């Protein structure tokens, strides 16, 4: 009982540090709502072996198709398997990097982003990236390359990603590293939220 209690408390701490709720899990996601979702691959990824191998995952598709839920669900499962996780919205990540720089805490913040087992960046490519943000992103991606996992969600197709960066050289360096050992999961179809609303209206 004491060991179970310690494990439960450690999981709670990991979830708290990752800013993950207990509601957004794989158990609460309907894998059958969208036939474009590769359910076999998703179930394989829940083993979290991709973290042990330092592999990444891209969830790409329109708004509302479940990308963020799946990213959070895998992050939640990782915490339950005792992996450390950091979850950030794309825009908030760079805002926190800028704040850390002002407060002379940038090295410490970057160190945490480099050593955490799984880094999740939600809504990647929300807007274009300036040179300073691109350099910081490169430091994160390069430091984690082949050693630590990254999950990205994005509404933009990967072919649009180079245009987000001011410098094609650093864009190619970043994209080459994050795509090198990553699983690309493209989700098509209608919004899951809209589907739920339609069903609710019908009821």
N, C-alpha and C positions, 0 to 999 in steps of 0.2 A: 504493500500500500504506500509506503514511504517513497519507493522508487517511482511509482506511478504518479504520485503527487508532485515529485520533483520534475518529472518529465512534463507534466501538464503545466506547471509553472514556467518552465523554460520555453515551451511552445507559446504560451501567452505573452512572454516577454519578446520573443521573436516576432510575433504578429503585431505587437504594439510598436516595436521599433520600425517595422515595415509599413506601418499605417494601413493595415489590412483589417477589414471587418470580418466577422464570423459568418456573415450571410452570403458573401460572394465566393462560393466554392464550386468544385466540380459537381458536387451532389445537387446543387441548385441550378445547374445549367442543363437545358434540354438539348442534348446532342442531336436529336432527331428533327428539330424544327427546320433545319436548313440542309437539304441534300448535298450542297456543295462542300460541307464540312467533312473532312476525312476523319471519321470517328475512330477508326483503327489507329491512326497516327496519334490522335489526341490521347487516346487511352494509353498508348505506349509511352507518350511523353509524361504521363502522370507518375511513372516509375521514378522520374527525376534522374535517370541515368544521364540525360543530356547535361545536367549540371556537373556530374562526376567527370564527364568528358570535356567540359568547357565549351559546349556547343551553344549556339544561339537559336532564337526563334523569331520569325517575323509573322505577325498577324496583319494581313493587308485586306482592306475591303471598305465598303461604304459605311457611313454612320449607322449605328444601331444594329449591326449584324452580329454582335457578340464578341468582338475583338478584346475589348477591355475586360469583360467578364472572364474570358478564357485566360487572359494574362494574369488576372488577379487569382483565378482559381488555381493555376499552376504555381503561383507564388505562395498561395495559402498551403498547398500540398507540400511545397518545399519546406516551409516552416514546420509543418507537422512531421517532416522527416529530419528535422534538426539542422537544416541549412539556414544560413543568414541571408536575409533578403532586404533590398532597398527598392521601394516603389516610388516613382516620381512621374508627375505630368511633365511633358516636354518643356512647356513654358515655365513651370515652377522650378524645374531643375536649374535652368540658366539664371533665374532670378536668385535662387539660393547660392549659386556659385558667385554671382556678383556681390551679394550681401556678405558672403564669407570673405571675399577679397577685401572689401571695405573694412571689415572687422579684423583683418590680419589673421584669418582662420582658414584661408584657402588651402594651404598644404594639408591640414588635418582633415578637411572635408574631402579633398581629392583622395587622400589615403583611404578613407572609409569606402569611397566609391570603387576603389581598386581592389580592396580585399574582401568585400562582401561576396558571398557565394553566387548570388543571383541579383543582377541589376535589371529592373524593369523600367522602361521609358515609354509612357503611354502618350498617344497622339503625336508621334514623331513626325516632324515636318509640318507642324501646325502653321509655321511661318518661316520665312527665310532666316538664315543664320549669318550674323556678322562675323568678321574675321576673328575677333577675340573669342567669341563663343565657339567658332569652328576649331580654334587651336585648343581650347579646353576640352571639347568633345574628342578631338584626336588623342589628347593625353589620356583620357579615360579609356577609349577604345583600344589604343595601342597597349596600354598597361594591362588590360584584361585579355588581350589576344591569345587564344589557344589555352588559356588558363582558367578564366572565369566566364560564366554565362551571362548573356544579355538577351532580354526579350524586348522587342519593339512592336508597338501597334501603330498603324498609320492608315489614313484615308487615301493616301497618295500611292500610286503605283511606283515600283522601284525605279522605273525608267525616268520618273520625275525627280528623284532624289538628288542627282547631281546639280540640278538647277537651284537647289536650296542654298548652296554654298557660294561664297564670293570668289573662291579660288579653286579652279579645277584640279590643281595638283593635290591640295589637301582633301578635296572632295573624293578624289580617286583613292587616296591613301586610306581614308576612313571607310569608304564603302567596300573597298577590297577586303579589309580586315573583318568587318562585321558580316559580310556575305560569305566569307571563305568557308566557314564550318557551321552554317545556319540552316535551319529548316524553314522554308518559305511556305506559309499557309495562306492561300488566297480564299477569302470568303465572299461569295456573291449572293445576290438575292435581296429580298425585302428586309426592312428593319424588323428585328425581333420585337421591339417595343411597340411598333405600329401593329404588328400581328396580334400581340396581346390585347391592344386597345380594341381592335376589330372584334376579337373574340368576346371581350367584355361587353361591347355594345350589342353584339348578337344575343348574348345571354340576357 
